[in-house]
């Protein structure tokens, strides 16, 4: 019964207009292009267009109709098959890698990985090749249920991101203590 009450609290948002969608694609493309002079603008545009549209497709594929944390409950209880944050990040990465871009790379990141009082969270970051995540652009479809959140890593208001390899090493070290 409580689960039904939680799922009934879904905020309905107005559908985006084509003009709004086009402006968001261009804004994300411009942000990716601004990572550095070597970034190909056509690649940045393709990434932006693909990331924004695929995030909406993921919403449909995962059957998301509730807020993210409620959807996690449905997945963890076996009522839904996919839609945890790591699914969003891994599937988006696979999708974007099909674009075969060469001027940027996609890195998996983790937040809250050693904080037992906060829920661990995964996302994807776009960076220049051979660059850490600082200065990159975080792409997170999970947090808004398919409406792609994106920002500079250091400007993300909710999460302190760590590269996946570093996060896994920190988790292993924390288990040993």
Secondary structure, DSSP 8 states (H G I E B T S, - for coil): -HHHHHHTT--------HHHHHHHHHHHHHHHHTT-TTS-HHHHHHHHHHHHHHHHHHHHHHT--S-HHHHHHHHHTTSSS---HHHHHHHHHHHHHTT--SS-EEEEEEESSS-TTS--EEEEEEE-TT--STT-EEEESTTTTTS-EEEEGGG-SS---EEHHHHHHHHHHHHH-
